């Protein structure tokens, strides 16, 4: 076993899915580490959907402007190293191990003081902040893990905050209403911050307005201070005209699909403008904006991994995210025959996801993913049968069998004419990660 494998196993030993929203632990750990999160400015992102894609866009724009970046996102698809990126690339195994060796002895001291040890997410957050300070980076782009106010990342107290669209998700931890969830997410707004918000439900916007006022923060809203002016389909993505805080930027190629990605793009642009000091009297250099957006990718977000038939991977795992995915499928791809492979976690709104998929999916193959929290395939099959009808649903015991069955169904239903035929693998980031390992070999 390599050193990296040993470190990875030690992290997993803390419980990959264990939740414990006790900010004392991460604050104490940051204190004994010398507060590495204070060594650089940051842009902090929360919201229900779009955080990772928006973080990747912000990272790309900042690098186009010559800045050295650190990016912390979650979850990962293949390796925990993806969570901690320097200048757009996951850290090396050697660097990850080095950071862990620095942090772990001090984490053990914190573990000994409190009833519950630091979580997996606490530790990866600490590793990210320490790595960024050591690099050093010019700026950190940080995505919350869950919520905001009590999320371990919130020790960063960033000067620029981004709030992507807020919907119902993680209600067991964040609250039963959009307003409750918005209050939890508004907790990343600190004194004097600049807040960039996507279009929100009125119930979500109220807490953002109130928190911004309490913190003397400046709030810029999509549709008011910035927004998408125009978008057209283009080969491999879309062409955008964006109204930023500092002016209009046109002829922007974004190699991602869907109106939701255009919305993410304009939020990313506004965040970078706010950080770099652009505004009413100053715009960013348009060519650098174009350069940054043109380099963006977002693995697992309508990611094409095979052709003939086309196989797409998409991590939509709640109704809000699935609605955006379905809209993009209808607008951008125009499949005449689409078969879906779906596996979801047991605490998700499976019927809500499947209801949205039903009009655009001809057949569905349900299975379960590698998470211990995965909904059993037979149980998901029953939910799917109630929505699609039994004749359109197949239950597969494993992900390889499910993908193979979906491809067979896609090909056999169209007499070998594969133009306009596709397979969509969706329902969870874990589902996408499992499928990606099989399909990207």
KESE-606122 format. One record per residue (C-alpha): residue number from 1; x, y, z. Coordinates in steps of 0.02 Angstrom, whole numbers. Last residue first. Layout:
BEGIN
PT   n     px     py     pz
PT NUM      X      Y      Z
...
END
This chain:
BEGIN
PT   n     px     py     pz
PT 441   -565    169   -950
PT 440   -684    318   -953
PT 439   -843    212   -958
PT 438   -824    102   -805
PT 437   -746    229   -687
PT 436   -867    360   -754
PT 435  -1016    250   -713
PT 434   -969    237   -529
PT 433   -929    423   -517
PT 432  -1093    468   -603
PT 431  -1193    361   -483
PT 430  -1099    437   -336
PT 429  -1142    611   -401
PT 428  -1323    554   -395
PT 427  -1475    524   -503
PT 426  -1398    511   -678
PT 425  -1335    405   -822
PT 424  -1413    463   -986
PT 423  -1409    349  -1138
PT 422  -1435    418  -1312
PT 421  -1507    399  -1487
PT 420  -1519    547  -1605
PT 419  -1419    460  -1741
PT 418  -1403    278  -1691
PT 417  -1503    198  -1832
PT 416  -1480     15  -1784
PT 415  -1664    -30  -1786
PT 414  -1714    106  -1661
PT 413  -1772      8  -1509
PT 412  -1626   -113  -1516
PT 411  -1491     19  -1497
PT 410  -1560    110  -1345
PT 409  -1615    -52  -1263
PT 408  -1444   -131  -1284
PT 407  -1359     27  -1220
PT 406  -1475     31  -1068
PT 405  -1443   -153  -1031
PT 404  -1254   -129  -1035
PT 403  -1267     24   -923
PT 402  -1377    -69   -797
PT 401  -1269   -225   -797
PT 400  -1112   -123   -762
PT 399  -1205    -25   -624
PT 398  -1267   -179   -533
PT 397  -1429   -271   -494
PT 396  -1528   -208   -643
PT 395  -1714   -165   -637
PT 394  -1799   -126   -802
PT 393  -1940      0   -821
PT 392  -2040     50   -977
PT 391  -2165    -97   -970
PT 390  -2195    -69   -784
PT 389  -2269    104   -807
PT 388  -2163    262   -807
PT 387  -2222    343   -644
PT 386  -2280    199   -534
PT 385  -2150     87   -616
PT 384  -2011    208   -567
PT 383  -2058    204   -382
PT 382  -2065     14   -389
PT 381  -1896      6   -475
PT 380  -1822    121   -343
PT 379  -1871     -7   -211
PT 378  -1803   -151   -315
PT 377  -1639    -58   -344
PT 376  -1609    -25   -159
PT 375  -1588    162   -122
PT 374  -1404    201   -100
PT 373  -1346    257     73
PT 372  -1204    129     78
PT 371  -1144    218    -80
PT 370  -1088    106   -223
PT 369  -1236    143   -336
PT 368  -1403     57   -356
PT 367  -1499      8   -512
PT 366  -1641     74   -618
PT 365  -1652     58   -807
PT 364  -1773    182   -884
PT 363  -1858    188  -1052
PT 362  -1918    324  -1171
PT 361  -1851    470  -1069
PT 360  -1903    650  -1108
PT 359  -2076    658  -1028
PT 358  -2028    543   -883
PT 357  -1876    637   -821
PT 356  -1966    767   -715
PT 355  -2075    637   -630
PT 354  -1920    530   -603
PT 353  -1830    662   -502
PT 352  -1981    703   -393
PT 351  -2014    517   -367
PT 350  -1836    492   -307
PT 349  -1839    635   -182
PT 348  -1673    594    -98
PT 347  -1639    509     69
PT 346  -1609    337     -6
PT 345  -1473    395   -125
PT 344  -1514    378   -309
PT 343  -1475    262   -454
PT 342  -1540    296   -629
PT 341  -1491    234   -802
PT 340  -1593    327   -932
PT 339  -1639    279  -1110
PT 338  -1663    418  -1238
PT 337  -1741    405  -1412
PT 336  -1769    555  -1525
PT 335  -1635    652  -1433
PT 334  -1643    839  -1464
PT 333  -1475    877  -1384
PT 332  -1469   1061  -1335
PT 331  -1646   1115  -1297
PT 330  -1731    957  -1235
PT 329  -1578    891  -1144
PT 328  -1543   1063  -1069
PT 327  -1720   1077  -1001
PT 326  -1708    902   -928
PT 325  -1544    945   -842
PT 324  -1613   1106   -768
PT 323  -1767   1016   -701
PT 322  -1653    880   -632
PT 321  -1556   1006   -529
PT 320  -1712   1077   -447
PT 319  -1786    903   -425
PT 318  -1633    838   -330
PT 317  -1486    727   -378
PT 316  -1425    793   -545
PT 315  -1250    718   -569
PT 314  -1255    702   -758
PT 313  -1164    576   -867
PT 312  -1204    568  -1052
PT 311  -1186    418  -1168
PT 310  -1209    449  -1355
PT 309  -1247    289  -1448
PT 308  -1143    291  -1551
PT 307  -1033    407  -1445
PT 306   -960    390  -1271
PT 305   -911    498  -1122
PT 304  -1018    655  -1150
PT 303  -1028    754   -988
PT 302  -1198    827   -950
PT 301  -1120    884   -785
PT 300  -1010    740   -726
PT 299   -848    830   -761
PT 298   -865   1020   -774
PT 297   -749   1099   -902
PT 296   -697   1278   -924
PT 295   -558   1330  -1045
PT 294   -666   1441  -1157
PT 293   -730   1535  -1004
PT 292   -558   1597   -957
PT 291   -505   1651  -1132
PT 290   -668   1745  -1161
PT 289   -647   1839   -996
PT 288   -466   1875  -1041
PT 287   -520   1942  -1211
PT 286   -651   2053  -1129
PT 285   -528   2144  -1014
PT 284   -626   2171   -855
PT 283   -737   2323   -841
PT 282   -718   2481   -738
PT 281   -833   2628   -701
PT 280   -990   2536   -644
PT 279   -893   2391   -572
PT 278   -730   2297   -581
PT 277   -629   2283   -420
PT 276   -542   2117   -453
PT 275   -647   2024   -324
PT 274   -811   2102   -379
PT 273   -772   2068   -562
PT 272   -728   1888   -518
PT 271   -894   1866   -428
PT 270   -990   1948   -569
PT 269   -912   1831   -698
PT 268   -948   1677   -593
PT 267  -1130   1730   -573
PT 266  -1138   1758   -762
PT 265  -1067   1585   -794
PT 264  -1182   1495   -673
PT 263  -1331   1570   -764
PT 262  -1259   1514   -930
PT 261  -1236   1342   -852
PT 260  -1419   1340   -800
PT 259  -1471   1384   -977
PT 258  -1394   1220  -1035
PT 257  -1234   1147  -1105
PT 256  -1051   1174  -1067
PT 255   -907   1232  -1180
PT 254   -942   1416  -1146
PT 253   -896   1530  -1292
PT 252   -908   1715  -1250
PT 251   -941   1826  -1401
PT 250  -1001   1969  -1291
PT 249   -957   2051  -1125
PT 248  -1070   2193  -1069
PT 247  -1018   2311   -930
PT 246   -932   2320   -761
PT 245  -1054   2224   -650
PT 244  -1077   2097   -788
PT 243  -1204   2089   -927
PT 242  -1164   1930  -1022
PT 241  -1176   1886  -1207
PT 240  -1157   1700  -1227
PT 239  -1113   1570  -1359
PT 238  -1153   1390  -1313
PT 237  -1074   1218  -1297
PT 236   -989   1088  -1407
PT 235  -1046   1162  -1572
PT 234  -1143   1318  -1527
PT 233  -1318   1352  -1461
PT 232  -1365   1532  -1431
PT 231  -1368   1639  -1275
PT 230  -1416   1820  -1245
PT 229  -1414   1952  -1108
PT 228  -1375   1839   -960
PT 227  -1376   1943   -801
PT 226  -1299   2077   -690
PT 225  -1354   2215   -569
PT 224  -1540   2174   -577
PT 223  -1578   2007   -659
PT 222  -1443   1920   -557
PT 221  -1426   2011   -392
PT 220  -1284   2110   -315
PT 219  -1282   2123   -124
PT 218  -1158   2233    -31
PT 217  -1132   2177    149
PT 216  -1164   2281    306
PT 215  -1174   2115    400
PT 214  -1351   2140    462
PT 213  -1405   2210    293
PT 212  -1330   2062    201
PT 211  -1415   1942    322
PT 210  -1584   2024    292
PT 209  -1567   2026    103
PT 208  -1507   1845     97
PT 207  -1645   1792    217
PT 206  -1777   1873    104
PT 205  -1705   1803    -58
PT 204  -1745   1622    -17
PT 203  -1931   1648     10
PT 202  -1934   1759   -146
PT 201  -1865   1612   -249
PT 200  -1692   1661   -307
PT 199  -1606   1730   -462
PT 198  -1419   1705   -434
PT 197  -1337   1802   -294
PT 196  -1167   1887   -284
PT 195  -1129   1950   -109
PT 194   -989   2074    -73
PT 193   -932   2055    107
PT 192   -924   2194    237
PT 191   -950   2082    387
PT 190   -982   1901    341
PT 189  -1104   1814    223
PT 188  -1070   1626    239
PT 187  -1220   1613    357
PT 186  -1338   1651    212
PT 185  -1337   1463    176
PT 184  -1423   1418    339
PT 183  -1548   1561    318
PT 182  -1582   1503    140
PT 181  -1622   1328    201
PT 180  -1747   1395    326
PT 179  -1827   1504    191
PT 178  -1835   1360     68
PT 177  -1932   1261    198
PT 176  -1904   1098    291
PT 175  -1739   1139    375
PT 174  -1552   1123    347
PT 173  -1507    951    414
PT 172  -1653    835    370
PT 171  -1699    954    229
PT 170  -1541    909    134
PT 169  -1623    980    -23
PT 168  -1762   1105    -62
PT 167  -1703   1244   -175
PT 166  -1576   1386   -176
PT 165  -1502   1450   -339
PT 164  -1315   1494   -326
PT 163  -1259   1609   -185
PT 162  -1084   1678   -214
PT 161   -985   1762    -75
PT 160   -841   1885    -92
PT 159   -738   1942     58
PT 158   -728   1767    128
PT 157   -745   1719    311
PT 156   -635   1562    285
PT 155   -698   1479    445
PT 154   -853   1443    342
PT 153   -773   1290    260
PT 152   -825   1181    407
PT 151  -1009   1210    369
PT 150  -1111   1281    513
PT 149  -1163   1443    426
PT 148  -1159   1370    251
PT 147  -1273   1227    205
PT 146  -1176   1072    155
PT 145  -1000   1054     87
PT 144   -969   1236     50
PT 143   -870   1277   -107
PT 142   -707   1374    -91
PT 141   -611   1474   -221
PT 140   -446   1524   -141
PT 139   -343   1673   -197
PT 138   -162   1719   -231
PT 137   -103   1544   -188
PT 136     51   1494    -89
PT 135     80   1343   -109
PT 134     92   1325     82
PT 133    -60   1432    119
PT 132   -165   1339    -11
PT 131   -108   1170     55
PT 130   -154   1218    234
PT 129   -328   1275    180
PT 128   -356   1117     78
PT 127   -293    999    213
PT 126   -405   1084    341
PT 125   -556   1063    227
PT 124   -508    882    195
PT 123   -501    853    383
PT 122   -667    934    426
PT 121   -746    838    281
PT 120   -686    670    348
PT 119   -751    720    519
PT 118   -652    781    670
PT 117   -674    669    821
PT 116   -829    669    933
PT 115   -826    697   1122
PT 114   -694    835   1114
PT 113   -517    860   1179
PT 112   -434    703   1109
PT 111   -493    739    932
PT 110   -415    912    941
PT 109   -245    839    986
PT 108   -263    709    848
PT 107   -297    849    724
PT 106   -128    923    772
PT 105    -41    760    731
PT 104   -142    745    567
PT 103   -111    918    493
PT 102     70    911    439
PT 101     69    728    385
PT 100    -92    763    290
PT  99    -14    908    196
PT  98    134    800    145
PT  97     19    658     90
PT  96    -82    776    -21
PT  95     78    850    -94
PT  94    146    678   -136
PT  93    -18    618   -210
PT  92    -19    770   -324
PT  91   -143    910   -304
PT  90   -289    914   -426
PT  89   -261   1039   -568
PT  88   -342   1210   -597
PT  87   -200   1317   -531
PT  86   -194   1213   -372
PT  85   -340   1096   -342
PT  84   -401   1015   -181
PT  83   -562    914   -198
PT  82   -494    817   -346
PT  81   -364    740   -229
PT  80   -505    639   -150
PT  79   -501    528   -304
PT  78   -626    472   -435
PT  77   -782    581   -434
PT  76   -755    701   -290
PT  75   -886    780   -178
PT  74   -842    919   -156
PT  73   -746   1075   -203
PT  72   -590   1167   -144
PT  71   -498   1275   -271
PT  70   -329   1359   -249
PT  69   -280   1488   -376
PT  68   -123   1575   -440
PT  67   -181   1733   -528
PT  66   -137   1782   -707
PT  65   -305   1853   -762
PT  64   -344   1692   -857
PT  63   -313   1604   -692
PT  62   -450   1706   -610
PT  61   -572   1666   -751
PT  60   -535   1479   -741
PT  59   -558   1474   -552
PT  58   -721   1570   -563
PT  57   -782   1446   -695
PT  56   -732   1296   -588
PT  55   -822   1371   -438
PT  54   -978   1398   -543
PT  53   -977   1216   -600
PT  52   -952   1158   -420
PT  51  -1089   1268   -347
PT  50  -1222   1236   -479
PT  49  -1360   1172   -366
PT  48  -1421   1203   -188
PT  47  -1325   1362   -146
PT  46  -1154   1405    -72
PT  45   -993   1480   -137
PT  44   -847   1567    -51
PT  43   -724   1679   -144
PT  42   -563   1697    -45
PT  41   -420   1809      7
PT  40   -255   1730     61
PT  39   -156   1689    220
PT  38   -306   1694    336
PT  37   -357   1516    294
PT  36   -188   1457    362
PT  35   -244   1502    540
PT  34    -84   1449    631
PT  33   -116   1262    624
PT  32   -165   1264    808
PT  31   -297   1396    772
PT  30   -362   1308    615
PT  29   -387   1149    717
PT  28   -480   1243    854
PT  27   -594   1324    724
PT  26   -623   1155    640
PT  25   -672   1076    804
PT  24   -775   1218    875
PT  23   -882   1222    717
PT  22   -982   1071    772
PT  21  -1092   1018    626
PT  20  -1063    831    639
PT  19  -1105    727    486
PT  18  -1027    557    451
PT  17  -1032    514    265
PT  16   -849    464    239
PT  15   -827    402    417
PT  14   -664    448    504
PT  13   -588    286    439
PT  12   -604    358    264
PT  11   -469    483    310
PT  10   -354    346    373
PT   9   -385    245    215
PT   8   -340    394    106
PT   7   -181    420    206
PT   6   -130    239    185
PT   5   -171    243      0
PT   4    -65    400    -19
PT   3     81    317     70
PT   2     69    170    -50
PT   1      0      0      0
END
